[in-house]
Amino acid sequence: MKLLIVDDEQKIRGLIGKYAAFEGYEYAEAENGMQAVEIARNTPFDLIIMDIMMPELDGFSASREIRKTYPAVPIILLSARGEEYDKIHGFELGIDDYVVKPFSPKELMLRIGAVLRRVRGTAPGEEAHQTAVIEGMTVDYTARRVTIDGTDVELSPKEYDLLFFLVRNRGIALTRDKLISEVWGYDFFGDDRTLDTHIKLLRRQLGDYAKYIVTLRGVGYRFEKA
């Protein structure tokens, strides 16, 4: 597994790199957003750790540019600010996780591992190619692909995870806590608005099929059976 560590502070890059190497990851470094974009154009990475406030190109803009080349690469944002706007804006861009400085390097490594498992891992018994078909929509779990009437729907990594979990459990009422725990992980430090924002974005992407995602007031959501 190879990481790209992007931060304008050399000490932070060095600290993350030290822990990453200890965990067995290879890694490269970039000191600003522009450099990160250039490096990512020539080298694929399994995950990117991206600071927000940087010279030349901020982390939001850099993430957006990198996703043009690698739409599904997982990204964890780092920020010295814990403002809600930063989190919501990041999640709207499809960011997988958000860590506020100062942070624990050990916790960051746990978050990296959790994101990689969610994105690349498979649950027991899922080795075979698995799909679900809802009228004209096909959800391909194995290929991480969604098509509607034969046309690919481009989702962010977190939108894929959320849709896959909803479809796998269609017909079942899922609480907000259950969705956050299963899709973001037990160590996620967010709130219900994060989930609601992702549901809103996912519905927008699904068009007419958004009707299958039903809001259960005071409880959570349910994906209806066709």
N, C-alpha and C positions, 0 to 999 in steps of 0.2 A: 504494500500500500504506500502511495506517495502523496505527501501533503504539500501545499503551497502556503507558506506563512507570510502574510502581508501586514506590515506595520512600519510606521516611520521611526519608531524607537528601536534601536539596535538591541538594547538590553531585553526588551520584551521578545523580540524575535529569537534572541539567543536562549532565553529561558524556555520558551515554547519548544524550540528545536532540541534542547537538552532532554526534556521530558519525552518528546516524540521519539527521539533516537533510542531512549531507554525502553520505550514500549515497542520498539522494532519497526517503526515507520521510517521510510526515506523521506527527505523533505528538501525543498528549495525555498529561498527567501526573496522577497521583493520589498523595497523600502517606500514605495508609493503605489497608488492605483494605476498610473500609466505603465509603470514597469511590470506590474502584475498582469495587465492585459497582454503586454508583449510576450511575456514568458509563457502565459497560458495558451497563446496562439500556436506556439511551437511544441508545447509539451502537455500531454493530457495528465490530469491529476485525479486522484480518487476523492479528495476533499480539499476545500480551501478555507483557511482561517483568515478573515478579512477585517481589518480595522476600519472604522467609519471615517473618522476625522484625519485626513492625510492631505499633504500638499499635492498639487497638480491635478489629481483626480480622486474624489472621495470614494469611500467604500461602496456606497449605493450605486454610483455610476460605473465603477469598475466591475461590480457584480453583474450589472445589466449587460455590459459589453462582453464579458466572459461567457455569459449564458447564451449569447448569440452564436458562439462556436460550440459550446458544450451545454445544451439546455438542461441536462439532468445532473450536472455536477453538484454535489452537496456543498453548501456554503454555511459557515458559522460566522456571524458578525461579532466583532469586539467593539465596545464603545465605553468611553468614560462617562457617558450620560445614560441615565436610566429612564429617559423620558418616554412616555407612551407613544408619542408620534414616531420616534425612531423604530420602536418595535413594530408598530402597525405598518409603517412604510416598508420595513424589511420583510415582513411576512407577505405583504402584497407583491413583493418582488420574487416570492418563492423561497425566501431564506429558510434554512432548516432549523437553525437555533440562534440564540442571541445571548451573549455573555457580557455582563457589565464589569468594567474595570473598577477597582482592582479585583482580580479573580484568583482562584486557587488553580495552579497548573494541574494538580491531580484531578480536580473536578473537570477541567477542560478536557483532559485525556479521556475521562469517563464519558463525557458528552460526545467526543469524537467517535469513540467506540460504539455508543448507542446509535448515533446517526448512521454510521457505516453498516451496522447490523440491520437497521430498518430499511436502508436503501438497497443493500446487496444480499442480505441474508434471506434464507427461505425457512419456513417452519417445517417440522417433521412431516413427511408424507407429501410434500409439495414438489418433489423432484420432477414429477411428470408435468408436461405442459398443461396448464389449467386456464380455462377461460370461463366467463359467464356471459350469456347473451340475454339482453333485455330489449325485446323488439328489435329495433335497428341499431342498437348500441352493443358493441362487443368490448368487454373488459378482459384484457389478456394479462393475467397476473404474472406469468413467467416472463414475458417480453416487456412488461411494464409499458403497455400500450393500450390506448383507448381509441376506438373508432366509432363514428356515428354515420350511418348510411355509407360506409366504406371510406370515409374521410377521417384522417388522423386528427385527434384533438390534443393540442399541446398543453400539457399541465405542468405545473411546478412539481418538484419531488414531493413536497408535503401534500399537495393536492392529490397526487397519485396515491400516497399512503392513506389519506383520508377516504377517498372514494373506494379503494380496495377494501378497507375495513368495513365501510358501510354496506357494500355489495355483498361481501362474504356473510354479513349478519343481517341480510335483508329480511324484513318482516319482524325484526326484533327491536324493541324500544331500547335505545342506548342513551344512558345518562351522559351529561357533559363530562363528569369526572371519569367515566369509563372511556370515552373517546379521547380525552386528553392523556390519560394514563397509557392507553394502547398505541396511540398515534405519535404522541410527543415523548412519551417515556415518563417513568415515575419521578424523575429528577427535574421535570420541567417547572420553572418558576414563572408561570403566566397566570392568566385568569380566563374567565368565560368569553371575554371579548375577543381573545385570540382565536378561539374556536369559531365564534360567530363570524368573524372576518373571513376565515378560510371557507366556511360554508357559503358565504355570500359570493366569494370569488369562484368557487367550484360551480355553484348554480349558474353563474354567468357563462362559464365555459361549456356547460352541458346543454344550454339552450332549452329546447322543448323537453328534454329529459330531466330538467331541474325539478319537474313536478314530482319525481319519485322520492326526492329528499323532503320529508315532511317534518315540520317543526312541532315538537311536543312541548307545549308551554309549561314551564316550571320543571321540566324533566330533561329534555335533550332533543334527539333527532331519531328518525326511523327511515330507512330506505325501503319503500314499498315493494312488494312482490309484483311482478308483471301479471 
